[in-house]
Amino acid sequence: MKTSVNLENAEITLEGIPPSNWSVILTNGRYTALVLYNGTGHSFYEHPTFNSIIKWIPKMNSQLGRFIYIKDMETDENWCLNLPLIYKFDTWKVNFGIGYLKIETIKNQISSELTYFVPVDKDLEYWLIKIKNESKRKKKLKIFSAVELSLGNLQPSILDPYAYELFVRTWVKDKTLYATKTLWNDKTTGKSEKSWDKIAFFSSDPAPESFDSLKSAFIGDGTIELPQAVKEGWCFESIANGREAVFAFQHEIEVEDDEEKEILISLGILNERTKPEAKIEIAKDDFKKMLLFYKNELIEKGVKIQTPDENINVFVNHWNKYQNWICFHWHRYSASNYVAGFDVVGFRDALQSILGILPLNQNICRERLLYLLKFQFKNGNTCHNFNPIDNFATPSNQSDDPLWLCITTFEYLKETGDFEILWQNFNYYNSDEESSVYEHLKRAIDFVLGLRGKHGLVLLRDGDWNDALNLAGINGIGESTLASMILLYTINEWIKLNKLLNIDVEKYEIERKNLFDSLNKHCYEEYKKLNNTGWFIRGFTDDGEKIGSYFSKEGKIYIEPQVWAVLSEACDEERKIKCLKSAIEFLESTYGFLLLDPAYTKPDEKLGIITRFVAGEKENASFFIHANAWAVMAFSTLTGEFKDKAFEIYSKLLPLRFLNDRRYKAEPFVYPQYICGKDSPHFGEASFTWLTSSPTWMFKAFYECICGIKPDYNGIRITKPVFPSNWDKILLKRIFRNCVYEFKFERTGEFHIKFDGQKLSENTLPLCGCGKIHLIEIFF
């Protein structure tokens, strides 16, 4: 395996077989295609489990993927362009791009190029096939394209296939294949019996010579690796009513020496903006339009950096933004290479995904924020998950959920200055009563303030940000240090906002002091035997036992309360420094900070599922990227004590660092959820890529904390950057409230700022909204 990166367009080229199923997610916000390195994967429209198109079972290879087969009529040889493990190729490589995946092969002197992409304005995916003859003689080839269908509800098609096949209907018209189902359930619960209201189609340019839609006919006595139709050289014109369905076409081409022929396949959903018309030239135009869209809306928009490190430039300007884009549209749906799909969306996850797109597109973030507001209940609580098909939700039993509605709104206000949104009225999920967004936020804070235990801390209940601590507070007694710190952070921001609005917040200033005192009195511990080391415990169980204490048998220290002590201003500077020093001493390792240490080795009903994971995996002592992003943010505020530590941690986790690291296994161009910790038998292996909150927080950590460019209510606030010592000159472009700010960083040893040539006396840039370009010189 050899992997390289194109510094100009950020394309990642893989030669050989990856150590795991690398993938790319392609979407226009409605139609989505998960495409693995070999073309297999999932496609769906608007929802991965309700409107599934391609049958998809992760880690199983029993389905027809987006496969292209070639039959050489002269030699009778057959091969599949997507199966390098089965067929020996002279060349087989994959190019992962922003918005596309391209497979290139050479076999038997036939070269091919197979490009998958989703256009920006049509609900379909294109497969553009290019075949070139390099054999020095004319070739007659038959090309087969095939994919297996699920149609509608994904999970029943996997769990109860024989019954759900009975509702399959397929037909052909004008050499285009169509398919639907006569049974569809639209809710996570209940048994609504209705027909799927979508029609999938499969068309091509040129039109096919033959087709199949019945899987058993296409496969025959062959295999998925070599179906009967391919061996025979034609499809059987089968119709799949009541049986497993596929879409399959057969094309015949004659190719002169050094000549190239093209075939276009179009798979999609029939609707008002998508017709089953496949035209090669239109598809090529759509590909250019798609590349231009990502260039204008992601790569060049909002914020862009130029540093001495090309890997950082490529990753932050391209892949980090692209992953944020994918997570914004598909939140934390488990429709990835790891899980076939869940019905619901995480409320907390959907809110946090807004933060990664906020500098790029405030309009869609505003729309999403107001949509999520509808999932708040009259008492101020929110849901934990919701079903976007029918907007079904139930009240959350995790105390931090309502706070993320506040935090995301604060960030939106800082980015946009759109304070008018605060006074718009919206109803609650369980009530027709309307109140302002401001009142919604106030009720969220007041709700969590009412959820406190005997130590004055926020109740842990079913878990906090760390969902795996799901039993420690299940009886409504256990308390969470982290949730208390997130509440403290929220109150700090609430007070700051209200002072700007000239609204009295004496009540919250009292609550802030009480919470600060409770945290320091009950949660901070110093250990003389450890050279007076100190750290914040993780919380208390229902029976009063401390979590994350030196005296705990396992899980003696957690990273979250140490970094959130800094982010939430939960203690004085001396304690902040001790917390971060403890994190370095007891949690830092090869890939940043472990979530906790030592790992749990035995299940503990007092804590929860966190103790049931294999040691070093998931929340049980892995390198959780989300928490490491918070660590980068915390260390960046105390650079006098910790110097380059923030950048060091950020750099350790930069995905492109693992470009040819087989131990890492996962895609080296997007963030995973975690990397297996030192106690894991799979130490160094990354997992759960793409749909995670990691890219959002790492994006914020880089621009706002390492670069020191922080949006605030009254403008951009500049803090001293924490660039590595070998970076002397850096350029950064930031679009903010209708102005373009061009930042030039220069290392001089003295921190000061110039705005359009004039030295500033303060660190907040003047707000003007003039629409012009401003030069900001930052000397550090």
N, C-alpha and C positions, 0 to 999 in steps of 0.2 A: 504494500500500500504506500502510495506517495501522494501527498496533498500539498497544494500550493494556492496562493491567493493572487488575483489580478488586482494590483493597487489602483488601477484606473476605474474599474467598474465594480470592484468588490466580489467578482465571481470567484467561487471556490472550486477548484478542479481536483477531483479525486481520480487517481489512476489505480485500479485494483478494487478489491472488495473491502468495504469499511468494517471495523470491528463490531459494529452493531448496525441496526437499520436506520441509517441517517435519513432524514426527511426534510422536506420543505413544505410549508403551508402556503397555499395560494388562495387569495380571496378578493372579492370586490365589496365585501360587507354583506352580501346576500348569498352568493354561490361560493362554496369553499371546496378546495381539493387538497387533501393531505396526500402528498406524493413521496413515497419512499424512494431511495436511491435507484431502485430497479423498476420503478413505475407502478408498483402495487400501492395500496392505500385506500383511503376513504374519500367519498364525495357526498356532499349534502347541500340542501337548499334551506337556508335560514336556521335550521336546527339539526344537529347531528343524529339525534335518535328518532325524531318525529318525521323528518323529511330526508331520510337517508336514500341515496341513489345506488352507490356501490356497496356490495356486501363486504363487511370489514370485521375481521377478528384478529386483534394484535397477537403477534408471536405465533400465528398459525398460517401455514402456506397452502391451505386447501381451496383457495378461491382463485379464479382467474383475475389477475390484476389488469392494469392497462397494458395488455400484452400485444406485441407485434411479432408475428412469425413470418419467416421467409422460406419459400420453397423454390429451389433451383430446378427448373424443369429439365435441364440438360443432364445434370448429375443425379437428380432425385434426392439431393441433400436438403435437410430441413433444419432450421434453427430459430430460436427466439431471441430477439434483440434485448430482452429484459432479464435473461437468466444466465448470468456469467458463471454461476456455480455449476450449471448443467452443461453448457456448451463452451468449448474452448475457443476464445477469440484471440486474434492477433493483436487487436487493440480493443480495450473496453474502458471507457472513462465517463465520469459524470461531472457535469458543471452545475453547481448550485448557484442560482442567481437571485437577485431581488425581483421576485415575481415570476420566476420560471425555474424549470429543471430541464437539462439537456443531456441526453445520453448519446455518446459517440462510439461507434464500433467499426471494426474491420474484421471480416471473416470471409474466407474463400474468394478473396480479391473483390469483395463487395463491401463498400463503406456505406455507413448509414449515419444519419443524425435524426434524433427523435426529440422533439421539444414539446413539453407540456406547459400550458399557461392558462390563466383565467383572465379574460378581457375585463376592462373596468366598467363596461356599461351593458353587458349581456350575461344572462344567468346560465353560463355554460363553460366548459373547458375545451380547449383545442389540443389535439395531438397533431403536430406538423411533422410528417415523415419525409425525409429526403434519402433517396437511394442513389448511389453513384457506382457505376461499373468501372472497375480498374483491372479487368481481366485480359484486356487486349483483344477481346472478341465479343460479339453481340451476345446478350444474355436475355433469356425469357424467364421472368420471375413471377411467382404468385405471392401476394402479400395478404396476410390475414391479420385483422385487428379484432380484439375481443376483450370483454369485461363482464364480470358477473354482477348481478343486480340484487339489491335488497328491497327497494321500493317502499318508502313510507317508514313504518316502525322498524328500527334496526334490531332491537333486542329480541322481539318475538321471531324474527326471521332467523336468528341464531339459535335461540333456546327451544323453539317449537317449529322447526322448519317444515315438517311434513304437513302440519295443519295450515300454516300460513302460505304455503305454496298454492293451496287450493283457491286463493283469492287473486292469483296472478292473472293478468290479462296482457297479451302482447298482440300487435298487428303490424302490418307493413302497408305503406302507401307511398307511391312515387319513389320507391327504393329508399325510403327512410323508415327506420324501425321506431315503434312507439311501445310504451309499457306503462301500466298503472296497477293498482290493487283495489279490490272492491271491499276491503276492510281496513279501517284505520282508527286507532285510539289516540285521542288528542290530549289526554290528561295523564299525569303521573299516577293518579288513582282513579278508580272507576272503570267502567267498561262501556264507553261510548261506541256504538256500532254505526259506522258510516263509511263511505268510500273515501279513499285518499283523493284529495282534490287537486293533485298534481299529475302531470303526464311527463314522463321522461322520454327523450328522443335520442336517436343515434343516426347521424347523417354523414355524408362524405363528399369530397370533390377529388377526383371524378366519382361518379356514381358506381356502386359496387356491381360486380358480376353476379354474385350470389350472397346469401345471408343465412344466419341462424338466430333463433331466439330461444331455442330449447337446449339447455345445457347438455342433456344426455345425448342429443343428436350430434352436437358439435364435438363433444369429447369422444363419444362412441366407445370403442374398445381401446382407445388410446389413453393418454394421461394429460394433465394440465400442461406438462412440459412439452408434449407432442400430441395434440388432439387428433382424432380420426379425420376430421375435415382437412387438416393440414396435410396429413399423409396421403389422403385421396386427391387433394388438389382443388377441392371445391366444397362449398357449404351445401346444406341439404334443404334449404328453404323451410326450415321447421318453425312452428309456432308454439309458444310455451304457455298455453292456457292451462292453469292448474298445476304447473310443475316448475322446477327450478329454472330461472330465466337468465339468459345472457343476451348481450348484444354482440353480434359477430358479423364481420364483412369479409369478403374475399375480393381482391383486386388483382388484375393481371397487367403486367407492364413488360414492354420490350425496351431494353436499354443498350444503346450502342456503347462501344468502348469510350471511356472518359465522359460519358453523358450522365446527367443527373435527372431523375424524375421525382416528382413530389406527389404526395397524397395527404389530404387533410381529413381528419376525423373530428367530428363535433359531437360531444355528449353534453346534454343539458336538460333544462326544465322549460317546457313550453309555457309562455306567458306573454303579457302585453309588450315586453321589450325584447323578447327572445324568440326567434323563429328558427325552424329546423333547416336553415339554408346554410350550407357549408361552401364557402368560396375561398380558394387559396389566397388570392390577392387581398381579399377583405381581411382574412385572418392575419396576414402579414402586416397590414395597416393597423389592425387591433394590437398586434405585438408592439409595434412602434409607439402606439398611443399609450399602452400599458407602461412601457419603459419611461416615456415622457411624464406620465402621471407620477410615478414614484420619484423621478428626478425633481419635479416641481413641488410635489406635496410632502415629500419626506426628506430627501437628501439635501436639497437647497433651501428648505423652508425652516423657519423658526430659529434654529441655532446650528452653527457649523464650526468646527474646530480645525486648525492646522497646527500640528505640533512636530517636533523632531522625530517622533515615533510613528512611522507609517502604519503599523498595525493598529495603533489607537485611532488614527485618522480614519482608516477603512472601517474599523468596527463601529466606532461611535457615530460616524456620519451615515453609515449604511445599515449594517446589520442590527445594531441596537435599536435604531429607529424603526426598522422593519419589524422586528420582533414586538416592539411596543404597539405597532399598528395591528398586528395579528392578535395580540392579547386584548387590545381595545375592542375589537370586533367580536372575539370569541371568548373573552373573559378567561375563566378557568374551566370551560367545558372540558370534560375528559374525552375529547375526540381527537386523540393523538396516537402516536405509536405505542402508547403505554396502556390506554384504556379505550374500549370500544365506544364509550359515551355514557354520560349520565343525563337525566332529564332536566336537571335544575342547574341554575347558575349561582355561584357564591356571591352574596350581596357585598361583603367586604372586598372580595376580589374584583368585582365589577367597578367599585368605587376607586380602588387603587389603580386599576388599569387606565383610568382617566388621566392620572398624573403624568404618564409617559407620553401622552399626545398633546397635553395642554400647551406647551410652547409652540406646537406646530399648527394646531387647528382649534381655536377657541369655540367656534360655532358648534361643531359636533360634540365637543365636551359639554357645552351648556345644555344641549339637547339631551345628552345622556344623563347628566346630573339631575335634570328636572324629571326625567323618566324614573330614575331610581328613587326620587323623593316620594313617589307614590307608594313605596313599600314601607313607609313609616306608619306606625299605629298611633292612635290618638294620645296614648299615654307617653309617647316619646320613644318607645322601643321600635326597633326595626325587625325585619326578617333576617334569617341567616342565609337562606337559599330562596330562590323564587323560580317559577316556571314561566319563561317568556312566551310560551305558546298561549296559555290562558291566564297569565299573570297571577297564578296561584301562589300564595305565601302564607306562612304561619309565623307567629312571634318567635324571635330568637331567644335562646337561653344562654347566649354567650355575651358577656357584659361589654365587650369592646365594640361590637357591631355598630351601635348607634353613633359612636364617636367618630368612625371613619366617614360618616355622612358630613359631620362638622369639619373634619380635617380637610377633606376633599373640597368642600365649599370654600374654606379659608384659602386654599391654594388657588382655586379658580378666581377669587376676588383679587388676590395678589397679582395674578397674571393679567387680568383684564381690566381691573378698576370698575367692573360692572356692579356697583353697589345697588343699583336700582332693582336688581334681581331679589334683593333681600325683602322688598316690600310687595312682591307679587304673591297673590294668594293661591294656595293649593289645598285640596282636601287630603284627608288621611285614608289609609288603606281600608280601615274598618268604620269609616264615618264620612258623612257628607259635609261635616263641618269643615269650613275653610279657614286657614290662617296663613300668615305670611311665612316666607322662607325663614325669616329671622326667628319667628315663633317656633317653627319646626326645629331649628337648631337648638333653641333654648330648651325645648321639651326633651330633646335627645340628651343634653347635658344633665338636666334635672333628673331624668330617669336614671341615669347611671349614678348620679350623686345619691339616689335613694337606694342603691344596691350595695350597701356596705355592711361589713361584719363587725365583730367585737373589737378588732384592732383599728377600726376606722378605715379599712382598706376595701377596695372593690371586690365583691364576691366573684369567685372563680366560676361557679356554676358548671356548665358543660365544657368548660375550657375557655381560653382567651385566644389571642392570635395563634398560640400553639394549641391547635385542636386536639393534639394527642394527649394532653393532660385532661382527659375527658371524665375521669372518675374522682379526681381529687376534691372537687367541690360539688359533686352531684347532689348532695343532701342540703345544699344551700347554706353551708357554714364556712367552707374553705374560702380563702381569700387569695387574690392575685396581686403580686407586686407589679407585674408588667401592666395589667389593666389599670392599676392605680396610677402608674406613671403616664400612661396614655391619656388618662383622664386629666392629670395635672397639666400635661402638654396642651390639651384641648382648652382647659380653663385659662391657661396663660394666653393663648391665642384669642380666646373669647374676650378677655379683659382688654387686650390690645385693640381688638376691633371695636369694642364698645366705646373705648376712650376716643377713638377716631370719630365715632358717631355721636359723641357727647351724650352717652347714655350711662346712667349711674349703675355701677356693678359692685357696690360695696359687699353685697351678699357673696359674690363669687370670690372676692378678695379674702373674705373670711374663710370660705371653703378651701381656697388655695393654701392658706397658712395651715389649716387643720390637716389637710392631706400631706403637705410637706412635713409637718411634725410627726404624723403617724408613720410615714415611710422611714424617717430617720430614727424614730424611737423603736420601731418593731422589726424593721427589715434590714437594717445595716448592722453588720457584725465585723468586729476586728479580732484577729487571731494572733495573740502574742507569740505562740509557738511557730508561726509562719512569718517572723520578723515584722510583726504588727501589720501584716497584710489585712486588707478589708474588702468586703464586697457585699452587695445586696442579695439577700436570699430571693428565691423565686416565688415564695408564697407560703400558704399554710393549707394543709389538708383539712377535711371535715373534722377529723379528730384532733386537730391542733398541732400535728407534726409539721416541722419546717421542711420545705422543699428547697433544695439548692443551698444547703448549709454545709459548712465544713464537717459538721457532726452527722450529716446524712451518710448512710452506708454507700450509696452510689448516687450519681448526679449531684455532686457536692457544689458545683458552681455552674451557672447558666450564663450565656453571653447576653441575652436580651436585657435583663435589669441593669447590667453594668453600662451598656451603651445608652439605654434610655434614661439612666440617671443623669447623663450629660444632656441628652436631647430635650428632656423635660425640665431641666434645672431643678432636679429633685434633691440636691444637696450642695454643700459648699465646694469650692474648688479643690480643697485638700482631699475630700472624699471622692470627687470625680477622678482625680489623678490616681488614687489608690484602686478604684474600681477598674480603670483601664490598665493599670499595671498588673492587677490580678488576672485580667483577661489575657494579657501577653504571657504571663508566667504559667498559667494553668490551662489555657485554651488555645493558644496559637500553635499552629503546626504547618505542615507543608502547603496547605491550600487555604490559609487564612485562619479563621477562628472556628473551633468546634462549637456546636450549639450547646453542648454540656459536656462535663467530664467528671468522673469516669462514667462510661456507658453503663446502662442497666443490663444486667445479665440474667435476671429472673423476673417473671411476671409479678407485678405488684398491683393488687386490686385497689389499693389506696391511691394510686396515681393514675392508672389507665393504660391505654393502648401503647403509649410511649415506651412502656417497659416490655412490650411484647415484640416489638421490632427486633430484628437481628442487631446486635451491638454494632454501632458505627453506621447504621442505615437510617434514613429518613430523620424523624425528630429525635431518635435515640443516638445522639453524639455523632452526627454527620457534620460536614461543612455546609451549612444551610446558607445559600447565597443571599437570600433576602436579609437575614440577620447580619451577614457580613457587610452588606450595603449600609445598614444602620451603623455598623462599626466604623466604616469609612467616614460617615458623616460626623460621628462623635469625635474621632481622633483629629479630624480637620479643625475642630474648634480649640484644640489644645496643642497647637504646633510648637509652642515654646517648650513644652515638656516632651513631646513625642516626635517632633521634626517631620520626617518623611513617612511616618508609619501609615498615614491615610493612603498615600499613593502606593506604598508597598503592598498593602492589602488589596487595593483595587487591581494593581498589576498582576498579583498572584492569580487572580481569578478571571483575567481577560481570556475569553474563549479561544482567540487566535493563538494564544500561547501553547495550546494543546494540539496544534495543527497536525502533527505527526506522532502524537503520543497514543500508542495503542492501549495503554492502561486506562486512559481517560474514556475511551470507547464512544462517547456521545458526539454529536455534531459539534465541531470546534468553531462554529460561527454564530451560535445563539447560546444564551445562558440556560443552564439546567436549573432545576429546583435545588439540587444538592449534589455534593461529591462525597462518596463514601469515606467515612472517618478511619482513624488509625486502628480502631478495634474491629473493623469489618474485614472479613476474608477477601473483600473486593476493594480494598483500600485504593483510592485514587480514581475509581470508576464514577463517572457522572451519570445522573439519571433524571428523568422527567423534564425533558427539554421542551422548549416552545411555550406551552401554556402555563406560565408561572408568573408571580409578581416580581421575580428577580430582575428582569430587564428594566422595569419602571424605576425601581429604587436605585439600581446601579447608574442609570441615566441621570437621575437627580443628583446622586452622590458625586458624579463626575463634574457636571456643569455647575452645580450650585455650591459644592463644597471644595472640590479640588481646584476648580477654576475660580471659585469665589464670586460667581455672578448669580445673585439671589433676588428673585422678584419679591417685592414687599408691597404693602398696601399703598404706600406713597411713592413707589418707583423702584428702580433696581438698586439694591444695596450691594456694595462691593466689599468683600473681605479679602484679606491677604491670601493669594493662591498658595497651594501646597504642591507645586510642581517639583519633580525630582531635581537634584542639584545640577544635572547636566543639561537641563532645559534653560536656555537663556532668552530665546525669543519665540513667542507663540502668538498666533492670530486667531481671533474668534469673532464670528458674526452672530448677532442676536437681534431678532425682530421683536420689538416690545411696544405695545400700545401705539401702533401706527408709525413708529420710528425704527430706523435701522441703525444699530449701534455696532460700529466696527472697533473691536478691542485689539489693542497692540500691547502685549505684555513684554516687559524688558527687565532683566535682572540687574539691579544696581546696588542692592543692599539697603536701600531706604524705600519704605512704602509710602507712595503718594499717587494721586490720580489727577489727570488733566482731562478736561472736557472741552473739545474743540479748541485745544491749545491753552486753555485757562486752568490754572491749578485750583482744585476744589478744596474747600475747607472742611468738608464733611464727606462721608463715604456713600451717600445716596445721590444718584444721578438726577439732575433736574428733569421734571416731566414737562413735555411741551406738546406732544401729539402732532407735530408739524408735518410728519410724513417724510422728513428729510433724512439724510445720512449724517450721523455724528461720529466723530473720531474720539475714542476713549483710550488714553494712554495710561497704562497701569505699570508703575515702577515698583519693583519689590526686591 
